[in-house]
C-alpha cells in the first residue's frame, strides 16, 4: 500500500521549527558554525567572538591586516554563508 500524503523528515522538522519560532535561531546557529568551513582554518584561527545581532554577523578579528582583507570580501562572504544555510540569515558583516 502506497501512502499519498507523505512528507520527508526534513520537511517535518522545518515545519516544527517554524511553528515553534525556532527557525531563525537555528539558522543563525548553523551560520555561525559554518564560519570556519567558509573562511578556512587559518582565517578562523584569527577570529574571536562571532555572533549575530539584527541580521548582522559580528566577527572579532585579531589582525588589522586580515580585517582589511575581509572587509573587501564582505559581500562574497555574506553570500557564501547565507547560501550554506539555505536562507537569508544575515544582511551584512561587521568586523571588529
PLY file of the C-alpha trace (Angstrom):
ply
format ascii 1.0
element vertex 96
property float x
property float y
property float z
element edge 95
property int vertex1
property int vertex2
end_header
0.00 0.00 0.00
1.40 3.39 -1.02
0.80 6.49 1.07
-0.27 9.51 -0.89
0.28 12.18 1.75
3.86 11.65 2.94
6.41 14.25 3.90
10.12 13.87 4.45
11.54 14.09 7.95
13.47 17.20 6.91
10.23 18.94 5.86
8.57 18.00 9.15
11.49 19.36 11.15
11.37 22.66 9.24
7.63 22.96 9.85
8.11 22.21 13.55
10.93 24.77 13.91
8.87 27.42 12.12
5.78 26.74 14.25
7.80 26.92 17.47
9.59 30.13 16.41
12.95 28.36 16.36
13.76 28.51 12.65
15.65 31.82 12.82
17.75 30.91 15.88
18.56 27.53 14.33
19.64 29.15 11.04
21.76 31.66 12.96
23.41 28.81 14.86
24.16 26.98 11.60
25.61 30.14 10.03
27.93 30.93 12.95
29.14 27.32 12.99
29.75 27.46 9.23
32.24 30.34 9.59
35.38 28.12 9.91
34.29 25.99 6.96
33.62 29.00 4.71
36.72 31.08 5.55
39.11 28.22 6.27
41.02 27.17 9.35
43.81 29.75 9.03
41.47 32.76 8.91
39.23 31.18 11.52
42.18 30.94 13.90
42.50 34.76 13.79
38.84 35.32 14.69
37.41 35.65 18.16
33.82 36.12 19.21
31.26 35.55 16.42
27.59 36.39 16.89
24.54 37.67 15.02
22.53 40.70 16.11
19.81 42.34 13.99
20.78 40.25 10.94
24.39 41.48 11.12
27.18 38.97 11.67
29.71 40.44 14.12
33.20 38.97 13.99
36.14 39.92 16.21
39.35 39.87 14.18
42.76 39.71 15.88
44.75 41.05 12.88
44.24 44.52 11.37
45.59 43.33 8.01
43.17 40.41 7.95
40.32 42.73 8.95
41.05 44.89 5.90
41.19 41.83 3.62
37.88 40.52 4.95
36.25 43.94 4.57
36.99 43.75 0.84
35.49 40.23 0.67
32.50 41.03 2.90
29.84 40.77 0.19
31.02 37.41 -1.14
31.40 36.02 2.40
27.86 37.10 3.24
26.52 35.36 0.13
28.51 32.18 0.80
27.33 31.99 4.41
23.68 32.57 3.51
23.88 30.01 0.69
25.45 27.47 3.03
22.50 27.80 5.42
19.95 27.99 2.60
18.24 31.11 3.93
18.76 34.88 4.10
20.06 34.97 7.68
22.41 37.96 7.55
22.34 41.19 5.59
25.83 42.41 6.47
29.05 41.52 8.28
30.78 43.79 10.79
34.43 43.16 11.63
35.71 44.43 14.98
0 1
1 2
2 3
3 4
4 5
5 6
6 7
7 8
8 9
9 10
10 11
11 12
12 13
13 14
14 15
15 16
16 17
17 18
18 19
19 20
20 21
21 22
22 23
23 24
24 25
25 26
26 27
27 28
28 29
29 30
30 31
31 32
32 33
33 34
34 35
35 36
36 37
37 38
38 39
39 40
40 41
41 42
42 43
43 44
44 45
45 46
46 47
47 48
48 49
49 50
50 51
51 52
52 53
53 54
54 55
55 56
56 57
57 58
58 59
59 60
60 61
61 62
62 63
63 64
64 65
65 66
66 67
67 68
68 69
69 70
70 71
71 72
72 73
73 74
74 75
75 76
76 77
77 78
78 79
79 80
80 81
81 82
82 83
83 84
84 85
85 86
86 87
87 88
88 89
89 90
90 91
91 92
92 93
93 94
94 95
